[in-house]
Amino acid sequence: MRMMLFSSRPYDVESFRSAQAEGAQAGFGAIELAFNEFRLDERTAKLAEGVQVVCPFVNDGVNAAVIERLAAGGTRLLALRSAGYNHVDVAAAARAGIVVVRVPAYSPYAVAEHAVGMILTLNRRLHRANNRTREGDFSLNGLLGFDLHGKTVGVVGTGTIGRVFARIMASFGTTVLAYDPFEHPEIAALGGRYVSLDTLLASADIVSLHCPLMPSTRHLIRESSLASMKPGAMLINTSRGGLVDSLAVIDALKSGQLGHLGLDVYEEEGPLYFEDHSDELLLDDVLARLLTFPNVLITAHQAFFTREALAQIAATTLSNALAWQRGAPCNVVEPDA
């Protein structure tokens, strides 16, 4: 069985080769790996001609046209190396006879810890302080932060990552408020409580998003929800870019309604992220505007990027492919999911 990874980088090669070696007894060695640095799209789909298993990354656009080309070339499995699957037309895949599998969990600590890192950096202006001291400026003006202890943190989405994040924030001595259609007892065990989204936004000093991107959550943070937030609150998004209306966020930053913003994801990140554009003009006017604010911290979708997470992603992806080939249960994404 041959698997082709699109949007692959040296760290993907290393993690998948290592997973192959470590999982030799499980049969991972029977999977022939091909690594392709190009993004998967209608033009590059032809590179997978004759490949049974195609492995896209989160910013590959796997729409109906791409799926049709893959199916015509013999692809029968889309092995996503991500938890999210909003970048895939799952219904089109089902019509084409292509099964879609995903990595439902890898290292929740990676993403949760990155969110906490963004909070600490924004609060204590660590990024600005570092730049100052490197230039010989040891003044403290403009670097005033606040104690996390005693503050209220709102966790939107209490899946595995959201619960790990809540656990870390509770250890700082914060009050944890949570919003999720499906309540989990761990939140109460931490001393937190579930409230409505409106109550969470109005009460929290820090709001962190840990929910999936679906039609019902697209632009969950928009003009009206920003207006209902506590003035000067901090917003963190390490989940999916489409959860946040970027233009509305810019207006909230300009007015001071939003005090701090940390984004590891951006709704129009597809053409930019995971590539080096340092020698090019940034043509995305919205992202360029966001980067001008001193109280905004943007990272390029790196929250997942730890050794442990990469190892788990590779192992689960290979395991999914092998289980599919053997007709065993695997992490299938259903068309109506």
FIBADREN-160554 format. One record per residue (C-alpha): residue number from 1; residue in one letter; chain; x, y, z. Coordinates in steps of 0.25 Angstrom, whole numbers, plus 5000, padded with zeros to 4 digits. Layout:
<nodes>
{num NUM, residuo A, cadena A, x X, y Y, z Z}
...
</nodes>
This chain:
<nodes>
{num 1, residuo M, cadena A, x 5000, y 5000, z 5000}
{num 2, residuo R, cadena A, x 5005, y 5014, z 4996}
{num 3, residuo M, cadena A, x 5003, y 5026, z 5004}
{num 4, residuo M, cadena A, x 5006, y 5040, z 4999}
{num 5, residuo L, cadena A, x 5007, y 5052, z 5008}
{num 6, residuo F, cadena A, x 5004, y 5066, z 5003}
{num 7, residuo S, cadena A, x 5009, y 5079, z 5009}
{num 8, residuo S, cadena A, x 5020, y 5070, z 5015}
{num 9, residuo R, cadena A, x 5032, y 5077, z 5022}
{num 10, residuo P, cadena A, x 5045, y 5071, z 5028}
{num 11, residuo Y, cadena A, x 5039, y 5069, z 5041}
{num 12, residuo D, cadena A, x 5028, y 5061, z 5035}
{num 13, residuo V, cadena A, x 5038, y 5052, z 5028}
{num 14, residuo E, cadena A, x 5045, y 5050, z 5041}
{num 15, residuo S, cadena A, x 5033, y 5047, z 5049}
{num 16, residuo F, cadena A, x 5027, y 5037, z 5039}
{num 17, residuo R, cadena A, x 5040, y 5030, z 5037}
{num 18, residuo S, cadena A, x 5042, y 5029, z 5052}
{num 19, residuo A, cadena A, x 5027, y 5023, z 5054}
{num 20, residuo Q, cadena A, x 5030, y 5013, z 5043}
{num 21, residuo A, cadena A, x 5042, y 5008, z 5050}
{num 22, residuo E, cadena A, x 5036, y 5008, z 5063}
{num 23, residuo G, cadena A, x 5023, y 5001, z 5058}
{num 24, residuo A, cadena A, x 5030, y 4991, z 5049}
{num 25, residuo Q, cadena A, x 5024, y 4979, z 5057}
{num 26, residuo A, cadena A, x 5010, y 4986, z 5055}
{num 27, residuo G, cadena A, x 5012, y 4985, z 5040}
{num 28, residuo F, cadena A, x 5015, y 5000, z 5038}
{num 29, residuo G, cadena A, x 5027, y 4996, z 5029}
{num 30, residuo A, cadena A, x 5017, y 4990, z 5019}
{num 31, residuo I, cadena A, x 5013, y 5004, z 5016}
{num 32, residuo E, cadena A, x 5021, y 5011, z 5005}
{num 33, residuo L, cadena A, x 5022, y 5026, z 5008}
{num 34, residuo A, cadena A, x 5024, y 5037, z 4998}
{num 35, residuo F, cadena A, x 5026, y 5051, z 5002}
{num 36, residuo N, cadena A, x 5021, y 5063, z 4994}
{num 37, residuo E, cadena A, x 5024, y 5077, z 4998}
{num 38, residuo F, cadena A, x 5013, y 5083, z 4989}
{num 39, residuo R, cadena A, x 4999, y 5086, z 4995}
{num 40, residuo L, cadena A, x 4988, y 5077, z 4990}
{num 41, residuo D, cadena A, x 4979, y 5084, z 4980}
{num 42, residuo E, cadena A, x 4972, y 5082, z 4967}
{num 43, residuo R, cadena A, x 4986, y 5084, z 4960}
{num 44, residuo T, cadena A, x 4995, y 5075, z 4969}
{num 45, residuo A, cadena A, x 4984, y 5064, z 4971}
{num 46, residuo K, cadena A, x 4990, y 5057, z 4958}
{num 47, residuo L, cadena A, x 5003, y 5054, z 4966}
{num 48, residuo A, cadena A, x 4995, y 5044, z 4974}
{num 49, residuo E, cadena A, x 4992, y 5036, z 4961}
{num 50, residuo G, cadena A, x 4992, y 5021, z 4965}
{num 51, residuo V, cadena A, x 4993, y 5024, z 4980}
{num 52, residuo Q, cadena A, x 4983, y 5017, z 4989}
{num 53, residuo V, cadena A, x 4985, y 5026, z 5001}
{num 54, residuo V, cadena A, x 4986, y 5041, z 5001}
{num 55, residuo C, cadena A, x 4990, y 5049, z 5013}
{num 56, residuo P, cadena A, x 4986, y 5064, z 5013}
{num 57, residuo F, cadena A, x 4990, y 5074, z 5023}
{num 58, residuo V, cadena A, x 4980, y 5084, z 5030}
{num 59, residuo N, cadena A, x 4982, y 5095, z 5020}
{num 60, residuo D, cadena A, x 4981, y 5086, z 5007}
{num 61, residuo G, cadena A, x 4967, y 5089, z 5000}
{num 62, residuo V, cadena A, x 4961, y 5076, z 4998}
{num 63, residuo N, cadena A, x 4948, y 5080, z 4991}
{num 64, residuo A, cadena A, x 4939, y 5072, z 4982}
{num 65, residuo A, cadena A, x 4948, y 5075, z 4969}
{num 66, residuo V, cadena A, x 4960, y 5070, z 4976}
{num 67, residuo I, cadena A, x 4953, y 5058, z 4981}
{num 68, residuo E, cadena A, x 4948, y 5054, z 4967}
{num 69, residuo R, cadena A, x 4962, y 5055, z 4962}
{num 70, residuo L, cadena A, x 4968, y 5046, z 4973}
{num 71, residuo A, cadena A, x 4957, y 5036, z 4971}
{num 72, residuo A, cadena A, x 4959, y 5035, z 4956}
{num 73, residuo G, cadena A, x 4974, y 5033, z 4959}
{num 74, residuo G, cadena A, x 4971, y 5021, z 4969}
{num 75, residuo T, cadena A, x 4971, y 5028, z 4982}
{num 76, residuo R, cadena A, x 4962, y 5020, z 4992}
{num 77, residuo L, cadena A, x 4966, y 5026, z 5006}
{num 78, residuo L, cadena A, x 4968, y 5041, z 5011}
{num 79, residuo A, cadena A, x 4977, y 5039, z 5023}
{num 80, residuo L, cadena A, x 4976, y 5053, z 5030}
{num 81, residuo R, cadena A, x 4988, y 5056, z 5039}
{num 82, residuo S, cadena A, x 4979, y 5066, z 5047}
{num 83, residuo A, cadena A, x 4967, y 5065, z 5056}
{num 84, residuo G, cadena A, x 4959, y 5075, z 5049}
{num 85, residuo Y, cadena A, x 4953, y 5072, z 5035}
{num 86, residuo N, cadena A, x 4946, y 5084, z 5031}
{num 87, residuo H, cadena A, x 4956, y 5086, z 5019}
{num 88, residuo V, cadena A, x 4950, y 5073, z 5013}
{num 89, residuo D, cadena A, x 4937, y 5071, z 5006}
{num 90, residuo V, cadena A, x 4934, y 5058, z 5013}
{num 91, residuo A, cadena A, x 4920, y 5056, z 5006}
{num 92, residuo A, cadena A, x 4928, y 5057, z 4992}
{num 93, residuo A, cadena A, x 4938, y 5047, z 4997}
{num 94, residuo A, cadena A, x 4927, y 5037, z 5001}
{num 95, residuo R, cadena A, x 4920, y 5039, z 4987}
{num 96, residuo A, cadena A, x 4934, y 5036, z 4981}
{num 97, residuo G, cadena A, x 4936, y 5024, z 4989}
{num 98, residuo I, cadena A, x 4947, y 5030, z 4997}
{num 99, residuo V, cadena A, x 4948, y 5027, z 5012}
{num 100, residuo V, cadena A, x 4952, y 5039, z 5021}
{num 101, residuo V, cadena A, x 4960, y 5036, z 5034}
{num 102, residuo R, cadena A, x 4966, y 5046, z 5044}
{num 103, residuo V, cadena A, x 4975, y 5047, z 5056}
{num 104, residuo P, cadena A, x 4964, y 5050, z 5067}
{num 105, residuo A, cadena A, x 4975, y 5053, z 5078}
{num 106, residuo Y, cadena A, x 4990, y 5054, z 5078}
{num 107, residuo S, cadena A, x 4995, y 5063, z 5089}
{num 108, residuo P, cadena A, x 4985, y 5072, z 5095}
{num 109, residuo Y, cadena A, x 4996, y 5077, z 5104}
{num 110, residuo A, cadena A, x 5003, y 5083, z 5092}
{num 111, residuo V, cadena A, x 4991, y 5092, z 5088}
{num 112, residuo A, cadena A, x 4987, y 5095, z 5102}
{num 113, residuo E, cadena A, x 5001, y 5099, z 5107}
{num 114, residuo H, cadena A, x 5002, y 5108, z 5094}
{num 115, residuo A, cadena A, x 4990, y 5115, z 5098}
{num 116, residuo V, cadena A, x 4995, y 5117, z 5112}
{num 117, residuo G, cadena A, x 5008, y 5122, z 5106}
{num 118, residuo M, cadena A, x 5001, y 5133, z 5098}
{num 119, residuo I, cadena A, x 4993, y 5137, z 5110}
{num 120, residuo L, cadena A, x 5006, y 5139, z 5118}
{num 121, residuo T, cadena A, x 5013, y 5146, z 5107}
{num 122, residuo L, cadena A, x 5002, y 5156, z 5104}
{num 123, residuo N, cadena A, x 4999, y 5159, z 5119}
{num 124, residuo R, cadena A, x 5014, y 5162, z 5122}
{num 125, residuo R, cadena A, x 5018, y 5167, z 5109}
{num 126, residuo L, cadena A, x 5029, y 5157, z 5108}
{num 127, residuo H, cadena A, x 5031, y 5158, z 5093}
{num 128, residuo R, cadena A, x 5032, y 5174, z 5094}
{num 129, residuo A, cadena A, x 5041, y 5173, z 5106}
{num 130, residuo N, cadena A, x 5050, y 5163, z 5099}
{num 131, residuo N, cadena A, x 5052, y 5172, z 5087}
{num 132, residuo R, cadena A, x 5054, y 5184, z 5096}
{num 133, residuo T, cadena A, x 5065, y 5178, z 5104}
{num 134, residuo R, cadena A, x 5072, y 5173, z 5092}
{num 135, residuo E, cadena A, x 5073, y 5188, z 5088}
{num 136, residuo G, cadena A, x 5078, y 5192, z 5101}
{num 137, residuo D, cadena A, x 5065, y 5198, z 5106}
{num 138, residuo F, cadena A, x 5063, y 5193, z 5120}
{num 139, residuo S, cadena A, x 5051, y 5202, z 5124}
{num 140, residuo L, cadena A, x 5038, y 5196, z 5129}
{num 141, residuo N, cadena A, x 5028, y 5207, z 5123}
{num 142, residuo G, cadena A, x 5017, y 5200, z 5115}
{num 143, residuo L, cadena A, x 5020, y 5186, z 5120}
{num 144, residuo L, cadena A, x 5010, y 5186, z 5132}
{num 145, residuo G, cadena A, x 5002, y 5173, z 5133}
{num 146, residuo F, cadena A, x 4993, y 5167, z 5143}
{num 147, residuo D, cadena A, x 4992, y 5155, z 5153}
{num 148, residuo L, cadena A, x 4985, y 5143, z 5146}
{num 149, residuo H, cadena A, x 4982, y 5138, z 5161}
{num 150, residuo G, cadena A, x 4968, y 5142, z 5164}
{num 151, residuo K, cadena A, x 4964, y 5145, z 5149}
{num 152, residuo T, cadena A, x 4952, y 5138, z 5142}
{num 153, residuo V, cadena A, x 4956, y 5130, z 5130}
{num 154, residuo G, cadena A, x 4945, y 5125, z 5120}
{num 155, residuo V, cadena A, x 4947, y 5112, z 5112}
{num 156, residuo V, cadena A, x 4939, y 5111, z 5100}
{num 157, residuo G, cadena A, x 4939, y 5096, z 5096}
{num 158, residuo T, cadena A, x 4942, y 5086, z 5107}
{num 159, residuo G, cadena A, x 4947, y 5074, z 5098}
{num 160, residuo T, cadena A, x 4961, y 5068, z 5102}
{num 161, residuo I, cadena A, x 4969, y 5080, z 5099}
{num 162, residuo G, cadena A, x 4959, y 5090, z 5106}
{num 163, residuo R, cadena A, x 4959, y 5082, z 5118}
{num 164, residuo V, cadena A, x 4974, y 5081, z 5119}
{num 165, residuo F, cadena A, x 4975, y 5096, z 5117}
{num 166, residuo A, cadena A, x 4964, y 5098, z 5128}
{num 167, residuo R, cadena A, x 4973, y 5089, z 5137}
{num 168, residuo I, cadena A, x 4985, y 5098, z 5135}
{num 169, residuo M, cadena A, x 4978, y 5111, z 5137}
{num 170, residuo A, cadena A, x 4971, y 5106, z 5150}
{num 171, residuo S, cadena A, x 4985, y 5103, z 5155}
{num 172, residuo F, cadena A, x 4988, y 5118, z 5154}
{num 173, residuo G, cadena A, x 4977, y 5121, z 5164}
{num 174, residuo T, cadena A, x 4967, y 5126, z 5153}
{num 175, residuo T, cadena A, x 4952, y 5124, z 5153}
{num 176, residuo V, cadena A, x 4948, y 5115, z 5141}
{num 177, residuo L, cadena A, x 4935, y 5117, z 5133}
{num 178, residuo A, cadena A, x 4932, y 5107, z 5122}
{num 179, residuo Y, cadena A, x 4923, y 5107, z 5110}
{num 180, residuo D, cadena A, x 4920, y 5094, z 5102}
{num 181, residuo P, cadena A, x 4907, y 5087, z 5098}
{num 182, residuo F, cadena A, x 4912, y 5074, z 5105}
{num 183, residuo E, cadena A, x 4917, y 5076, z 5119}
{num 184, residuo H, cadena A, x 4928, y 5069, z 5125}
{num 185, residuo P, cadena A, x 4929, y 5065, z 5140}
{num 186, residuo E, cadena A, x 4944, y 5069, z 5140}
{num 187, residuo I, cadena A, x 4940, y 5084, z 5139}
{num 188, residuo A, cadena A, x 4933, y 5083, z 5152}
{num 189, residuo A, cadena A, x 4944, y 5075, z 5159}
{num 190, residuo L, cadena A, x 4953, y 5087, z 5156}
{num 191, residuo G, cadena A, x 4944, y 5096, z 5163}
{num 192, residuo G, cadena A, x 4939, y 5102, z 5150}
{num 193, residuo R, cadena A, x 4924, y 5103, z 5145}
{num 194, residuo Y, cadena A, x 4917, y 5103, z 5132}
{num 195, residuo V, cadena A, x 4910, y 5115, z 5127}
{num 196, residuo S, cadena A, x 4903, y 5121, z 5115}
{num 197, residuo L, cadena A, x 4912, y 5127, z 5104}
{num 198, residuo D, cadena A, x 4907, y 5140, z 5107}
{num 199, residuo T, cadena A, x 4910, y 5139, z 5122}
{num 200, residuo L, cadena A, x 4924, y 5134, z 5119}
{num 201, residuo L, cadena A, x 4927, y 5145, z 5110}
{num 202, residuo A, cadena A, x 4922, y 5156, z 5119}
{num 203, residuo S, cadena A, x 4929, y 5150, z 5131}
{num 204, residuo A, cadena A, x 4943, y 5145, z 5126}
{num 205, residuo D, cadena A, x 4955, y 5153, z 5127}
{num 206, residuo I, cadena A, x 4961, y 5143, z 5117}
{num 207, residuo V, cadena A, x 4954, y 5135, z 5107}
{num 208, residuo S, cadena A, x 4960, y 5123, z 5100}
{num 209, residuo L, cadena A, x 4954, y 5116, z 5088}
{num 210, residuo H, cadena A, x 4955, y 5101, z 5088}
{num 211, residuo C, cadena A, x 4943, y 5097, z 5079}
{num 212, residuo P, cadena A, x 4942, y 5091, z 5065}
{num 213, residuo L, cadena A, x 4939, y 5099, z 5053}
{num 214, residuo M, cadena A, x 4925, y 5096, z 5048}
{num 215, residuo P, cadena A, x 4914, y 5104, z 5041}
{num 216, residuo S, cadena A, x 4908, y 5107, z 5055}
{num 217, residuo T, cadena A, x 4922, y 5112, z 5060}
{num 218, residuo R, cadena A, x 4927, y 5120, z 5049}
{num 219, residuo H, cadena A, x 4929, y 5134, z 5053}
{num 220, residuo L, cadena A, x 4925, y 5130, z 5067}
{num 221, residuo I, cadena A, x 4933, y 5143, z 5071}
{num 222, residuo R, cadena A, x 4927, y 5154, z 5063}
{num 223, residuo E, cadena A, x 4923, y 5168, z 5065}
{num 224, residuo S, cadena A, x 4912, y 5165, z 5075}
{num 225, residuo S, cadena A, x 4919, y 5155, z 5083}
{num 226, residuo L, cadena A, x 4931, y 5164, z 5084}
{num 227, residuo A, cadena A, x 4922, y 5175, z 5089}
{num 228, residuo S, cadena A, x 4917, y 5166, z 5100}
{num 229, residuo M, cadena A, x 4931, y 5163, z 5105}
{num 230, residuo K, cadena A, x 4937, y 5170, z 5117}
{num 231, residuo P, cadena A, x 4944, y 5183, z 5113}
{num 232, residuo G, cadena A, x 4959, y 5180, z 5111}
{num 233, residuo A, cadena A, x 4958, y 5165, z 5112}
{num 234, residuo M, cadena A, x 4967, y 5156, z 5105}
{num 235, residuo L, cadena A, x 4964, y 5146, z 5094}
{num 236, residuo I, cadena A, x 4972, y 5134, z 5090}
{num 237, residuo N, cadena A, x 4969, y 5125, z 5078}
{num 238, residuo T, cadena A, x 4977, y 5112, z 5076}
{num 239, residuo S, cadena A, x 4966, y 5104, z 5069}
{num 240, residuo R, cadena A, x 4961, y 5109, z 5056}
{num 241, residuo G, cadena A, x 4962, y 5122, z 5049}
{num 242, residuo G, cadena A, x 4948, y 5123, z 5044}
{num 243, residuo L, cadena A, x 4943, y 5124, z 5058}
{num 244, residuo V, cadena A, x 4947, y 5138, z 5058}
{num 245, residuo D, cadena A, x 4942, y 5150, z 5050}
{num 246, residuo S, cadena A, x 4956, y 5157, z 5047}
{num 247, residuo L, cadena A, x 4950, y 5170, z 5043}
{num 248, residuo A, cadena A, x 4941, y 5171, z 5055}
{num 249, residuo V, cadena A, x 4953, y 5168, z 5064}
{num 250, residuo I, cadena A, x 4961, y 5179, z 5057}
{num 251, residuo D, cadena A, x 4949, y 5189, z 5061}
{num 252, residuo A, cadena A, x 4949, y 5183, z 5075}
{num 253, residuo L, cadena A, x 4964, y 5185, z 5077}
{num 254, residuo K, cadena A, x 4963, y 5200, z 5071}
{num 255, residuo S, cadena A, x 4952, y 5203, z 5081}
{num 256, residuo G, cadena A, x 4959, y 5197, z 5093}
{num 257, residuo Q, cadena A, x 4947, y 5187, z 5095}
{num 258, residuo L, cadena A, x 4957, y 5176, z 5093}
{num 259, residuo G, cadena A, x 4970, y 5178, z 5101}
{num 260, residuo H, cadena A, x 4978, y 5166, z 5096}
{num 261, residuo L, cadena A, x 4978, y 5156, z 5084}
{num 262, residuo G, cadena A, x 4985, y 5144, z 5082}
{num 263, residuo L, cadena A, x 4984, y 5136, z 5069}
{num 264, residuo D, cadena A, x 4990, y 5123, z 5065}
{num 265, residuo V, cadena A, x 4980, y 5121, z 5054}
{num 266, residuo Y, cadena A, x 4975, y 5131, z 5044}
{num 267, residuo E, cadena A, x 4963, y 5129, z 5035}
{num 268, residuo E, cadena A, x 4970, y 5133, z 5022}
{num 269, residuo E, cadena A, x 4983, y 5126, z 5026}
{num 270, residuo G, cadena A, x 4983, y 5115, z 5015}
{num 271, residuo P, cadena A, x 4992, y 5122, z 5005}
{num 272, residuo L, cadena A, x 5002, y 5127, z 5015}
{num 273, residuo Y, cadena A, x 5004, y 5118, z 5027}
{num 274, residuo F, cadena A, x 5015, y 5107, z 5027}
{num 275, residuo E, cadena A, x 5023, y 5115, z 5016}
{num 276, residuo D, cadena A, x 5034, y 5125, z 5017}
{num 277, residuo H, cadena A, x 5029, y 5138, z 5011}
{num 278, residuo S, cadena A, x 5039, y 5147, z 5018}
{num 279, residuo D, cadena A, x 5044, y 5153, z 5004}
{num 280, residuo E, cadena A, x 5030, y 5156, z 4999}
{num 281, residuo L, cadena A, x 5020, y 5167, z 5001}
{num 282, residuo L, cadena A, x 5009, y 5163, z 5011}
{num 283, residuo L, cadena A, x 4997, y 5164, z 5002}
{num 284, residuo D, cadena A, x 4986, y 5160, z 5012}
{num 285, residuo D, cadena A, x 4982, y 5174, z 5017}
{num 286, residuo V, cadena A, x 4974, y 5169, z 5029}
{num 287, residuo L, cadena A, x 4986, y 5160, z 5034}
{num 288, residuo A, cadena A, x 4995, y 5172, z 5032}
{num 289, residuo R, cadena A, x 4986, y 5181, z 5040}
{num 290, residuo L, cadena A, x 4986, y 5171, z 5051}
{num 291, residuo L, cadena A, x 5001, y 5171, z 5052}
{num 292, residuo T, cadena A, x 5002, y 5186, z 5054}
{num 293, residuo F, cadena A, x 4995, y 5185, z 5068}
{num 294, residuo P, cadena A, x 5005, y 5184, z 5080}
{num 295, residuo N, cadena A, x 4995, y 5176, z 5088}
{num 296, residuo V, cadena A, x 4993, y 5165, z 5077}
{num 297, residuo L, cadena A, x 5001, y 5152, z 5077}
{num 298, residuo I, cadena A, x 5001, y 5144, z 5064}
{num 299, residuo T, cadena A, x 5007, y 5130, z 5062}
{num 300, residuo A, cadena A, x 5007, y 5122, z 5050}
{num 301, residuo H, cadena A, x 4998, y 5110, z 5054}
{num 302, residuo Q, cadena A, x 5009, y 5104, z 5062}
{num 303, residuo A, cadena A, x 5001, y 5100, z 5075}
{num 304, residuo F, cadena A, x 5001, y 5086, z 5071}
{num 305, residuo F, cadena A, x 5016, y 5086, z 5068}
{num 306, residuo T, cadena A, x 5023, y 5077, z 5078}
{num 307, residuo R, cadena A, x 5031, y 5065, z 5077}
{num 308, residuo E, cadena A, x 5021, y 5057, z 5085}
{num 309, residuo A, cadena A, x 5009, y 5062, z 5076}
{num 310, residuo L, cadena A, x 5017, y 5059, z 5063}
{num 311, residuo A, cadena A, x 5020, y 5045, z 5067}
{num 312, residuo Q, cadena A, x 5005, y 5042, z 5071}
{num 313, residuo I, cadena A, x 5000, y 5048, z 5058}
{num 314, residuo A, cadena A, x 5009, y 5040, z 5050}
{num 315, residuo A, cadena A, x 5006, y 5027, z 5058}
{num 316, residuo T, cadena A, x 4991, y 5029, z 5057}
{num 317, residuo T, cadena A, x 4991, y 5032, z 5042}
{num 318, residuo L, cadena A, x 4999, y 5020, z 5039}
{num 319, residuo S, cadena A, x 4990, y 5012, z 5048}
{num 320, residuo N, cadena A, x 4978, y 5017, z 5042}
{num 321, residuo A, cadena A, x 4983, y 5013, z 5028}
{num 322, residuo L, cadena A, x 4987, y 4999, z 5032}
{num 323, residuo A, cadena A, x 4973, y 4997, z 5039}
{num 324, residuo W, cadena A, x 4966, y 5002, z 5027}
{num 325, residuo Q, cadena A, x 4974, y 4992, z 5018}
{num 326, residuo R, cadena A, x 4970, y 4981, z 5028}
{num 327, residuo G, cadena A, x 4956, y 4984, z 5029}
{num 328, residuo A, cadena A, x 4958, y 4987, z 5044}
{num 329, residuo P, cadena A, x 4952, y 4999, z 5051}
{num 330, residuo C, cadena A, x 4959, y 5012, z 5050}
{num 331, residuo N, cadena A, x 4956, y 5027, z 5052}
{num 332, residuo V, cadena A, x 4946, y 5029, z 5040}
{num 333, residuo V, cadena A, x 4939, y 5042, z 5038}
{num 334, residuo E, cadena A, x 4925, y 5040, z 5034}
{num 335, residuo P, cadena A, x 4918, y 5048, z 5023}
{num 336, residuo D, cadena A, x 4907, y 5053, z 5032}
{num 337, residuo A, cadena A, x 4917, y 5056, z 5044}
</nodes>
